[in-house]
Amino acid sequence: MFELRTTPCAFTKSGWEKDRSAFKNCTNVDNVYHCIQDEKNRSGEICILPVWVQPYNCPEYNTRARRIDNVPCNVAIGCPNVTFLSNEVYQYPVCLNKTHRKEFSDNVKHPVPWFWIVGPALIVIALTTILFFWIRKRRCPKRLDDETNIPLLRGEDENEPFHKTAAFHEAKEYLEEGGKFLVLSGIWGSGKTKTAKELYRSVTGKSPTIITDLELLDCQEQNQALIYDGEIPGKLSAERISIKIKTWLENVSIGGTKTFIIFISTCDQKIAFSKIIPVTLDAGFRVINLNERLTKGDRSSILYIHFSMLHKNRNFSKIEDLATKGKHESLGYPEICALFCRCDDFQKMKGTKFCKIPLRSLKLYLEDMYHNKQNKFLMLVYMSLNEMELDVKIPNERFLNELEAGKCHYHTQAKSSFSKIMKIVRSGKVEDIHSLMSWEFVDKVPKTSKYRLQHDVIKRMTLIVFGTFHFDQLLELSKPEDLEGWIKEKGTVNTIKSSSDDIVPSLFIDKEMNLQYEQKMGQKTAEDNEPFHKTEAFHEAIQYLKGGGKFLVLSGLWGSGKTKTAKELYTSVTGKPPIIITDLEKFNSEKQNQALIFDEAISEDLSDGEMRRLQEKIKTWLEKVSTGETKTFIIFTSVKDRKSTFADITSTASSADLKVINLNDRLTKDDRIQILNSHFTISCPKEDLSKIEDLATKVQYESLGYPEICALFCRCENFHKMKGVEFCKTPLRSLKMYLEETYHAKANKFLMLVYMSLSQMEIDVKNPNEMLLNKLETCKSNNPEQADPLVGTLTEIVRLGKVEDIQSLMSWEFVDKVPQTSKYRLQHDVIKRMTLIVFGTFHFDKLLKLSKPEDLEGWIKEKSLGTKLKNVVGDIMPSLLIDGKKWLQHKQKMGLQTAGKS
């Protein structure tokens, strides 16, 4: 309570401290003693949270609103020219020495004329200040933490303007009367979090306890009021959340403190909350929508407190129509007021128009900044990607270095600008650092070296503009949690707009970008980009392994999904990442005591000695795993069934211990439709599946596995021009012809495929094999009519590291980006094989020279040993047919024949 004084407040720190000691009503640790005047110029004392007072203003206690206001200082001399905390008003006598009313001056018949006190003090202060700054300017540069003349100097968000609306008072009354569960809902920027914090302080008198992750909520230890600031995650069931809240409710019922939970939600979600809150809506569960409860008086007051803080000398009536006539649907009214009052450009619009399209206006403003004020825009990007702040004393050097090193490939002017930012931040010169700040969107955190974005709407819209021009850098530099929920694929949703014609705060991207985004978010990995359908064969295999089966053989054509199925089976049964063996010589059965996958590791031509060694290894493994309790098995992958061979290897003839499943033979009609659909909906979301469904229902395939046929057909638009039935009969022939055309028309793209085929199916653009790139440069087609302009050599493009140019090298129909790395990888080894066949057709000598022997094994054939090697449906075999001379070179490369013998 504001207690009136009969004497003026102290003008010195010692006097203020003496009065503070004598005042006994400060019981709340968060409140601070104030001696201050009210709106009637009466001096009084109160304990209250301090507020920041802007330059040329004085603090004044508003007895009706029970808060401290900023009011203009109307004295010609002595007004404060810096920002200060309201409890330190004793430093500015002009804010305290207004004449006191007679009824409270019985002991003082003649009030002290203010000029006798203030005059000499002001002269001394002025002279001292001038002398101090003159000496300081001569001797030392401006300090980093000097906070004078900063356009917006604020503390934490508690000092942001806040008006206690009708909804606030309703919520406070509910909580003070014992309400346990309150939901504050409202659109983005409606002040939900701020209102929740103010309610918490007002009801409990304590600083708020905020929970942002329900998984981390320990209901056994929590026995106080809480704010849950976040949506209810779908991965948590309503039942689990309800149990947590019941436990919390039981704990807090024992104590005598005021306890409640305030939930914050974009939507009312009454049904969702009724499932998790263990009370009925009438008994103790209240939902208050901050948008719907705004009164006309609330709107005017919210706009006024923002406007009066930032524009103390302007006429409020000129913009008051924003409060009385404006409608808001895309952004909360409090944030609309903040943006409008902070940014002069927005005030050139009519307030009612800005109120309808705040997000569109903000995006246009940021795009203009991107093009014309690169330093300021890039600083906003830095802060948006760095917890919404910059600490100039402890900047994120790694992040700054990544940007400066050229990872953000702006045009020359922008890149030069960011180089300047590095120098400015490291130099620590306040004037230069302030020149980087967009003060319409940034606040200085007082008494620190930090600068902070005003609201996360600034962060989101900045990243949308940044991603529009530099999507790859946005993915590379962002954390997944910074991207969640606002990046959308074009075509999967309509052009979303509100009824007021504003945009939604989302970045719309194409299919290729969306694949990269999904990889970044962990929704897909490089190996798991391909969809996977759990076929009948998969379920049969699961049943066998879970029933205790030890040895499973998955057989099928090249591209039938053997390895992918084996990995999915392993994970489903064990719950662990798979352990894969590809070299039996390195298989140590003494150390292995868990489930394994042998991926194409068994040769068809095992000698008796090799067979015995393999039998001993598997026998030793079987003895070791039998002593453990874990689910243990071996999955073999093989092109052919070879049941007798695997029975010999595993020393068993029993079907109970050895099962062979052919993935081609077990495909049902429904499996085929589902596999095609899973590929088609990801690669071609806008197209009609019925147009190509005959590929699943009418065709036969014999040269390539059906899953890989579907992947190739759906990923490559050129194959769509063929009938699905025709492509399914000749996938290898079609792929070879397409690669030959790429070789002649798109040299850089083809050679990048060759590079990846010769380099373990991938390229790391940060650590490329430059020698291999240089050698491939000599292998370009001599075709004078290249379809793609050659912007440079492969080596030059990769070395420069420009993402746009690197991506121009990629054949995205065959290549995936490995998430959170600088690697790109071929989709399947059928791409590798067919690329090398085409490469070897034109450059056989280079193929031998650049390849490892293991890359050539099994698919290079001498023409004289057979015909053109085609299967019954007319497709080609995945082999390179060569003449006798080249065959001799091949044999020498493989070590089958020495030069001397030849």
Secondary structure, 3 states (H helix, E strand, C coil): CCEECCCCCCCCHHHHHHHHHHCCCCCCCCCEEEEEEECCCCEEEEEECCCEECCCEEEEEECCCCEEEEEECCCCCCCCCCCEEHHHHHHCHHHCCCCCCHHHCCCCCCCCCHHHHHHHHHHHHHHHHHHHHHHHHHHCCCCCCCCCCCCCECCCHHHCCCCCCHHHHHHHHHHHCCCCEEEEECCCCCCHHHHHHHHHHHHHCCCCCEECCHHHCCCCCCCCCEEEECCCCCCCCHHHHHHHHHHHHHHHHHCCCCCCEEEEECCCCHHHHHHHCCCCHHHHEEEEECCCCCCHHHHHHHHHHHHHHHCCCCCHHHCCHHHHCCCCCCCCHHHHHHHHHHCCCHHHCCHHHHHHCHHHHHHHHHHHHHHHCHHHHHHHHHHHCCCCEEECCCCCHHHHHHHHHHHCCCCHHHHHHHHHHHHHHHHCCHHHHHHHCCCCCEEECCCCCEEEECCHHHHHHHHHHHHHHCHHHHHHHCCHHHHCCCEEEECCECCCECCCCCECCCEEECHHHHHHHHHHCCCCCCCCCCCCCCCHHHHHHHHHHHCCCCEEEEECCCCCCHHHHHHHHHHHHHCCCCCEECCHHHCCCCCCCCCEEEECCCCCCCCHHHHHHHHHHHHHHHHHHHCCCCCCCEEEEECCCCHHHHHHHCCCCCCCCEEEEECCCCCCHHHHHHHHHHHHHHHCCCCCHHHCCHHHHCCCCCCCCHHHHHHHHHHCHHHHCCCHHHHHHCHHHHHHHHHHHHHHHCHHHHHHHHHHHHCCCEEECCCCCHHHHHHHHHHCCCCCCCCCCCCCCHHHHHHHCCHHHHHHCCCCCCEEECCCCCEEEECCHHHHHHHHHHHHHHCHHHHHHHCCHHHHCCCEEEHHHCCCCECCCCCECCCEEECHHHHHHHHHHCCCCCCCCC
